[in-house]
Amino acid sequence: MVETVVQDGDPADSITAYAIKQGVDLIAMATHGRHGLDRLLFGSVTEAVLRHTVVPLLLHHIVPGEISPVAVSPELVSTK
């Protein structure tokens, strides 16, 4: 079952705490794969979750300019 939840607070802390509290089997997240100064300035929620969770984590790398079937709802993608 896939569930969407909205919470307040630090994103990485919220994701990690929720996953442990609810006993989830897997956390799936997208990553932009930032490096260097971009990563330092913008931080990385995915990296923080990866470093603090004991729950298995599935990462999907997002490539700028490409449509990802994982990141886009099917109804938003034209098949024409």
HELIX and SHEET records of a PDB file:
HELIX    1   1 PRO A   11  GLN A   22  1                                  12    
HELIX    2   2 GLY A   36  PHE A   42  1                                   7    
HELIX    3   3 VAL A   45  HIS A   52  1                                   8    
HELIX    4   4 PRO A   74  LEU A   76  5                                   3    
SHEET    1   A 2 ILE A  27  THR A  31  0                                        
SHEET    2   A 2 LEU A  57  HIS A  61  1                                        
END                                                                             
